[in-house]
Structures are given as structure tokens and as C-alpha cells.
Amino acid sequence: MADTVDARGLSCPQPVLMTLDAIKAAQSDEILVIVDNEASKENVCRAATNKGWTVADTNEEAGECKITIKKG
């Protein structure tokens, strides 16, 4: 089961920092990050990629974006 980071309502850099913390403490090879603005989406994807994770999926609906990142 994927770990989840709920960063709705937060502006950068909080979503990125929360995602990096989740990557460090990851109990699984998959993390779901939920954000609600475009800047956070782009920054979270960039940070995950820089840490060697892959952006497996982004799903945008109702003003929210669910980003699935996977290890490796």
C-alpha cells in the first residue's frame, strides 16, 4: 500500500519538504502526493525525480492533483 502525503492547502516549499520527508521514511516503493496548485505539482515532481523516484501518474480533478511516485 502506498504512503500518502496530503499537502492540500499548503504552498511551496511545504509540499516538497513533506514529499522529501516521505521519501526518506518510505515504507513502500510508492507514495501518493495530493496537492491543489500547479506550482506544488511541478515542484513535487521535480524533487521526486531528483531523488531518483519516477513520476508514475498524475491525476487532476476537482482542483486537486494526485501524484503517484515510485522508487527507481
C-alpha positions as CSV (number, residue, x, y, z in Angstrom):
1,M,0.0,0.0,0.0
2,A,1.3,3.4,-0.9
3,D,2.2,6.0,1.7
4,T,0.2,9.2,1.3
5,V,1.3,12.9,1.6
6,D,-1.7,15.2,1.8
7,A,-0.4,18.7,1.1
8,R,-3.7,20.3,0.1
9,G,-3.9,23.9,1.2
10,L,-0.2,24.3,1.5
11,S,2.1,26.4,-0.6
12,C,5.7,25.7,-1.6
13,P,8.0,24.7,-0.2
14,Q,5.9,22.7,2.3
15,P,4.6,20.1,-0.2
16,V,8.1,19.5,-1.4
17,L,9.5,19.2,2.1
18,M,6.7,16.8,3.1
19,T,7.4,14.7,0.0
20,L,11.1,14.6,0.7
21,D,10.4,13.5,4.3
22,A,8.1,10.8,3.0
23,I,10.8,9.6,0.5
24,K,13.3,9.3,3.4
25,A,10.9,7.4,5.6
26,A,9.3,5.4,2.8
27,Q,7.9,2.0,4.0
28,S,6.8,1.2,0.4
29,D,8.1,1.7,-3.1
30,E,5.1,4.0,-3.9
31,I,4.0,7.4,-2.5
32,L,0.8,9.2,-3.3
33,V,1.1,13.0,-3.0
34,I,-2.0,15.2,-3.1
35,V,-1.6,18.9,-3.9
36,D,-4.0,21.6,-5.0
37,N,-1.9,24.0,-7.1
38,E,0.2,23.8,-10.2
39,A,3.4,25.1,-8.7
40,S,3.3,22.5,-6.0
41,K,2.6,19.8,-8.6
42,E,5.6,20.8,-10.7
43,N,8.0,21.2,-7.7
44,V,7.0,17.9,-6.1
45,C,7.5,16.0,-9.5
46,R,10.9,17.7,-9.9
47,A,12.0,16.9,-6.3
48,A,10.9,13.3,-6.6
49,T,12.8,12.9,-9.9
50,N,15.9,14.5,-8.4
51,K,15.8,11.9,-5.6
52,G,15.7,9.0,-8.1
53,W,12.0,8.4,-7.9
54,T,9.7,8.1,-11.0
55,V,6.5,10.1,-11.5
56,A,4.3,7.1,-12.4
57,D,1.0,9.0,-12.7
58,T,-0.7,12.4,-12.2
59,N,-4.5,12.6,-11.9
60,E,-6.1,16.0,-11.9
61,E,-9.7,16.5,-10.9
62,A,-11.8,18.9,-8.9
63,G,-8.9,21.3,-8.3
64,E,-6.6,18.6,-6.9
65,C,-3.8,16.7,-8.3
66,K,-2.8,13.2,-7.1
67,I,0.8,12.4,-8.0
68,T,1.9,8.8,-7.7
69,I,5.7,8.5,-7.4
70,K,7.6,5.2,-7.4
71,K,11.1,4.2,-6.2
72,G,13.6,3.6,-9.0
